[in-house]
Amino acid sequence: MSEIRFTPRELDVMSILWRNGSGTVSEVREALDEELAYTSVLSALQTLEE
């Protein structure tokens, strides 16, 4: 089995999801320290889903 590696942004998103159990794009976006566009967070979540 190959090791999963996250980019820094993906790790930030995953940390929020692990802490909260789940979250919408808006919820994750609000919880991030960095202000990102909705579509940036959406793209990160879509990449992680794959």
FIPANU-448501 format. One record per atom (N, C-alpha, C, O): residue number from 1; residue in three letters; atom name; y, x, z. Coordinates in nm, 4 decimals, padded with zeros to 6 digits, always signed. Example, Ala and Ser with C-alpha at 12.3 -4.5 7.8 and 13.67 -1.06 7.14 Angstrom:
2
ATOM  nr rest atom       yy       xx       zz
ATOM   1  ALA    N -00.5690 +01.3190 +00.7800
ATOM   1  ALA   CA -00.4500 +01.2300 +00.7800
ATOM   1  ALA    C -00.3300 +01.3200 +00.7800
ATOM   1  ALA    O -00.3319 +01.4236 +00.8465
ATOM   2  SER    N -00.2250 +01.2850 +00.7080
ATOM   2  SER   CA -00.1060 +01.3670 +00.7140
ATOM   2  SER    C +00.0030 +01.2900 +00.7870
ATOM   2  SER    O +00.1138 +01.3409 +00.8039
END
This chain:
50
ATOM  nr rest atom       yy       xx       zz
ATOM   1  MET    N -00.1173 +00.0847 +00.0000
ATOM   1  MET   CA +00.0000 +00.0000 +00.0000
ATOM   1  MET    C +00.1241 +00.0896 +00.0000
ATOM   1  MET    O +00.1314 +00.1870 +00.0749
ATOM   2  SER    N +00.2206 +00.0557 -00.0843
ATOM   2  SER   CA +00.3426 +00.1358 -00.0924
ATOM   2  SER    C +00.4406 +00.0957 +00.0182
ATOM   2  SER    O +00.4401 -00.0175 +00.0665
ATOM   3  GLU    N +00.5227 +00.1901 +00.0558
ATOM   3  GLU   CA +00.6216 +00.1684 +00.1608
ATOM   3  GLU    C +00.7409 +00.0927 +00.1040
ATOM   3  GLU    O +00.7874 +00.1229 -00.0059
ATOM   4  ILE    N +00.7902 -00.0055 +00.1787
ATOM   4  ILE   CA +00.9081 -00.0814 +00.1369
ATOM   4  ILE    C +01.0318 -00.0049 +00.1811
ATOM   4  ILE    O +01.0432 +00.0353 +00.2969
ATOM   5  ARG    N +01.1235 +00.0148 +00.0884
ATOM   5  ARG   CA +01.2496 +00.0831 +00.1194
ATOM   5  ARG    C +01.3650 -00.0106 +00.0857
ATOM   5  ARG    O +01.3701 -00.0700 -00.0220
ATOM   6  PHE    N +01.4560 -00.0218 +00.1796
ATOM   6  PHE   CA +01.5726 -00.1072 +00.1619
ATOM   6  PHE    C +01.6967 -00.0228 +00.1377
ATOM   6  PHE    O +01.7111 +00.0864 +00.1928
ATOM   7  THR    N +01.7863 -00.0750 +00.0543
ATOM   7  THR   CA +01.9186 -00.0142 +00.0428
ATOM   7  THR    C +01.9936 -00.0463 +00.1726
ATOM   7  THR    O +01.9511 -00.1342 +00.2476
ATOM   8  PRO    N +02.1038 +00.0230 +00.2000
ATOM   8  PRO   CA +02.1806 -00.0102 +00.3217
ATOM   8  PRO    C +02.2226 -00.1574 +00.3275
ATOM   8  PRO    O +02.2161 -00.2192 +00.4338
ATOM   9  ARG    N +02.2649 -00.2129 +00.2162
ATOM   9  ARG   CA +02.3065 -00.3542 +00.2151
ATOM   9  ARG    C +02.1869 -00.4461 +00.2397
ATOM   9  ARG    O +02.1973 -00.5429 +00.3152
ATOM  10  GLU    N +02.0734 -00.4160 +00.1760
ATOM  10  GLU   CA +01.9537 -00.4970 +00.1976
ATOM  10  GLU    C +01.9097 -00.4901 +00.3438
ATOM  10  GLU    O +01.8660 -00.5901 +00.4007
ATOM  11  LEU    N +01.9212 -00.3729 +00.4037
ATOM  11  LEU   CA +01.8842 -00.3580 +00.5442
ATOM  11  LEU    C +01.9770 -00.4399 +00.6339
ATOM  11  LEU    O +01.9317 -00.4997 +00.7315
ATOM  12  ASP    N +02.1054 -00.4432 +00.6019
ATOM  12  ASP   CA +02.1995 -00.5274 +00.6771
ATOM  12  ASP    C +02.1589 -00.6746 +00.6680
ATOM  12  ASP    O +02.1571 -00.7460 +00.7683
ATOM  13  VAL    N +02.1265 -00.7186 +00.5464
ATOM  13  VAL   CA +02.0861 -00.8582 +00.5252
ATOM  13  VAL    C +01.9561 -00.8871 +00.5995
ATOM  13  VAL    O +01.9448 -00.9893 +00.6673
ATOM  14  MET    N +01.8586 -00.7983 +00.5874
ATOM  14  MET   CA +01.7302 -00.8185 +00.6550
ATOM  14  MET    C +01.7473 -00.8203 +00.8063
ATOM  14  MET    O +01.6806 -00.8979 +00.8747
ATOM  15  SER    N +01.8342 -00.7372 +00.8590
ATOM  15  SER   CA +01.8584 -00.7356 +01.0039
ATOM  15  SER    C +01.9087 -00.8714 +01.0520
ATOM  15  SER    O +01.8688 -00.9196 +01.1580
ATOM  16  ILE    N +01.9957 -00.9317 +00.9739
ATOM  16  ILE   CA +02.0475 -01.0649 +01.0077
ATOM  16  ILE    C +01.9353 -01.1677 +01.0024
ATOM  16  ILE    O +01.9228 -01.2513 +01.0920
ATOM  17  LEU    N +01.8538 -01.1616 +00.8972
ATOM  17  LEU   CA +01.7441 -01.2575 +00.8837
ATOM  17  LEU    C +01.6399 -01.2389 +00.9934
ATOM  17  LEU    O +01.5885 -01.3372 +01.0468
ATOM  18  TRP    N +01.6080 -01.1141 +01.0278
ATOM  18  TRP   CA +01.5125 -01.0887 +01.1360
ATOM  18  TRP    C +01.5668 -01.1403 +01.2685
ATOM  18  TRP    O +01.4926 -01.1983 +01.3477
ATOM  19  ARG    N +01.6945 -01.1196 +01.2926
ATOM  19  ARG   CA +01.7566 -01.1626 +01.4182
ATOM  19  ARG    C +01.7621 -01.3155 +01.4278
ATOM  19  ARG    O +01.7347 -01.3724 +01.5335
ATOM  20  ASN    N +01.7976 -01.3813 +01.3173
ATOM  20  ASN   CA +01.8180 -01.5264 +01.3179
ATOM  20  ASN    C +01.6947 -01.6055 +01.2762
ATOM  20  ASN    O +01.6879 -01.7261 +01.3002
ATOM  21  GLY    N +01.5984 -01.5405 +01.2151
ATOM  21  GLY   CA +01.4782 -01.6096 +01.1694
ATOM  21  GLY    C +01.4900 -01.6611 +01.0273
ATOM  21  GLY    O +01.3905 -01.6656 +00.9550
ATOM  22  SER    N +01.6086 -01.6998 +00.9861
ATOM  22  SER   CA +01.6352 -01.7462 +00.8500
ATOM  22  SER    C +01.7863 -01.7566 +00.8344
ATOM  22  SER    O +01.8613 -01.7316 +00.9287
ATOM  23  GLY    N +01.8296 -01.7935 +00.7154
ATOM  23  GLY   CA +01.9727 -01.8106 +00.6952
ATOM  23  GLY    C +02.0060 -01.8412 +00.5510
ATOM  23  GLY    O +01.9381 -01.7959 +00.4588
ATOM  24  THR    N +02.1101 -01.9178 +00.5329
ATOM  24  THR   CA +02.1603 -01.9457 +00.3992
ATOM  24  THR    C +02.2484 -01.8296 +00.3547
ATOM  24  THR    O +02.2810 -01.7412 +00.4340
ATOM  25  VAL    N +02.2862 -01.8307 +00.2290
ATOM  25  VAL   CA +02.3763 -01.7271 +00.1781
ATOM  25  VAL    C +02.5051 -01.7267 +00.2600
ATOM  25  VAL    O +02.5535 -01.6205 +00.2990
ATOM  26  SER    N +02.5598 -01.8430 +00.2857
ATOM  26  SER   CA +02.6850 -01.8525 +00.3627
ATOM  26  SER    C +02.6684 -01.7999 +00.5046
ATOM  26  SER    O +02.7565 -01.7308 +00.5556
ATOM  27  GLU    N +02.5565 -01.8319 +00.5686
ATOM  27  GLU   CA +02.5325 -01.7855 +00.7055
ATOM  27  GLU    C +02.5183 -01.6341 +00.7107
ATOM  27  GLU    O +02.5734 -01.5688 +00.7994
ATOM  28  VAL    N +02.4441 -01.5788 +00.6155
ATOM  28  VAL   CA +02.4273 -01.4335 +00.6105
ATOM  28  VAL    C +02.5621 -01.3682 +00.5823
ATOM  28  VAL    O +02.5977 -01.2685 +00.6451
ATOM  29  ARG    N +02.6355 -01.4237 +00.4893
ATOM  29  ARG   CA +02.7671 -01.3685 +00.4523
ATOM  29  ARG    C +02.8608 -01.3637 +00.5721
ATOM  29  ARG    O +02.9305 -01.2644 +00.5927
ATOM  30  GLU    N +02.8627 -01.4702 +00.6510
ATOM  30  GLU   CA +02.9490 -01.4755 +00.7692
ATOM  30  GLU    C +02.9061 -01.3749 +00.8757
ATOM  30  GLU    O +02.9902 -01.3236 +00.9496
ATOM  31  ALA    N +02.7765 -01.3465 +00.8843
ATOM  31  ALA   CA +02.7242 -01.2571 +00.9880
ATOM  31  ALA    C +02.7408 -01.1092 +00.9529
ATOM  31  ALA    O +02.7303 -01.0234 +01.0406
ATOM  32  LEU    N +02.7666 -01.0787 +00.8261
ATOM  32  LEU   CA +02.7828 -00.9395 +00.7850
ATOM  32  LEU    C +02.9139 -00.8820 +00.8377
ATOM  32  LEU    O +03.0147 -00.9521 +00.8471
ATOM  33  ASP    N +02.9110 -00.7537 +00.8717
ATOM  33  ASP   CA +03.0330 -00.6857 +00.9169
ATOM  33  ASP    C +03.1314 -00.6674 +00.8021
ATOM  33  ASP    O +03.2529 -00.6702 +00.8218
ATOM  34  GLU    N +03.0779 -00.6487 +00.6830
ATOM  34  GLU   CA +03.1580 -00.6239 +00.5630
ATOM  34  GLU    C +03.1830 -00.7565 +00.4913
ATOM  34  GLU    O +03.0922 -00.8390 +00.4807
ATOM  35  GLU    N +03.3037 -00.7775 +00.4426
ATOM  35  GLU   CA +03.3338 -00.8995 +00.3686
ATOM  35  GLU    C +03.2866 -00.8836 +00.2245
ATOM  35  GLU    O +03.3379 -00.8002 +00.1498
ATOM  36  LEU    N +03.1884 -00.9646 +00.1867
ATOM  36  LEU   CA +03.1321 -00.9590 +00.0519
ATOM  36  LEU    C +03.1477 -01.0937 -00.0164
ATOM  36  LEU    O +03.1569 -01.1975 +00.0491
ATOM  37  ALA    N +03.1505 -01.0905 -00.1485
ATOM  37  ALA   CA +03.1551 -01.2140 -00.2261
ATOM  37  ALA    C +03.0236 -01.2902 -00.2084
ATOM  37  ALA    O +02.9182 -01.2306 -00.1865
ATOM  38  TYR    N +03.0319 -01.4203 -00.2182
ATOM  38  TYR   CA +02.9139 -01.5064 -00.2075
ATOM  38  TYR    C +02.8060 -01.4598 -00.3041
ATOM  38  TYR    O +02.6887 -01.4511 -00.2678
ATOM  39  THR    N +02.8465 -01.4295 -00.4281
ATOM  39  THR   CA +02.7482 -01.3903 -00.5294
ATOM  39  THR    C +02.6826 -01.2563 -00.4980
ATOM  39  THR    O +02.5681 -01.2336 -00.5373
ATOM  40  SER    N +02.7521 -01.1674 -00.4284
ATOM  40  SER   CA +02.6927 -01.0391 -00.3886
ATOM  40  SER    C +02.5815 -01.0601 -00.2871
ATOM  40  SER    O +02.4758 -00.9976 -00.2953
ATOM  41  VAL    N +02.6061 -01.1483 -00.1919
ATOM  41  VAL   CA +02.5038 -01.1786 -00.0913
ATOM  41  VAL    C +02.3882 -01.2533 -00.1569
ATOM  41  VAL    O +02.2719 -01.2270 -00.1262
ATOM  42  LEU    N +02.4191 -01.3449 -00.2457
ATOM  42  LEU   CA +02.3157 -01.4176 -00.3192
ATOM  42  LEU    C +02.2269 -01.3209 -00.3962
ATOM  42  LEU    O +02.1045 -01.3332 -00.3924
ATOM  43  SER    N +02.2861 -01.2260 -00.4652
ATOM  43  SER   CA +02.2091 -01.1270 -00.5416
ATOM  43  SER    C +02.1191 -01.0443 -00.4505
ATOM  43  SER    O +02.0038 -01.0178 -00.4843
ATOM  44  ALA    N +02.1712 -01.0037 -00.3356
ATOM  44  ALA   CA +02.0912 -00.9259 -00.2407
ATOM  44  ALA    C +01.9717 -01.0075 -00.1923
ATOM  44  ALA    O +01.8605 -00.9555 -00.1836
ATOM  45  LEU    N +01.9939 -01.1339 -00.1611
ATOM  45  LEU   CA +01.8844 -01.2200 -00.1153
ATOM  45  LEU    C +01.7819 -01.2432 -00.2263
ATOM  45  LEU    O +01.6616 -01.2450 -00.2002
ATOM  46  GLN    N +01.8285 -01.2608 -00.3489
ATOM  46  GLN   CA +01.7360 -01.2800 -00.4606
ATOM  46  GLN    C +01.6516 -01.1553 -00.4838
ATOM  46  GLN    O +01.5321 -01.1657 -00.5116
ATOM  47  THR    N +01.7122 -01.0384 -00.4728
ATOM  47  THR   CA +01.6392 -00.9128 -00.4886
ATOM  47  THR    C +01.5343 -00.8992 -00.3792
ATOM  47  THR    O +01.4209 -00.8598 -00.4064
ATOM  48  LEU    N +01.5707 -00.9312 -00.2570
ATOM  48  LEU   CA +01.4768 -00.9219 -00.1453
ATOM  48  LEU    C +01.3620 -01.0211 -00.1600
ATOM  48  LEU    O +01.2495 -00.9927 -00.1188
ATOM  49  GLU    N +01.3895 -01.1358 -00.2179
ATOM  49  GLU   CA +01.2858 -01.2367 -00.2370
ATOM  49  GLU    C +01.1789 -01.1883 -00.3342
ATOM  49  GLU    O +01.0611 -01.2210 -00.3197
ATOM  50  GLU    N +01.2209 -01.1101 -00.4333
ATOM  50  GLU   CA +01.1264 -01.0587 -00.5331
ATOM  50  GLU    C +01.0350 -00.9597 -00.4675
ATOM  50  GLU    O +00.9473 -00.9037 -00.5332
END
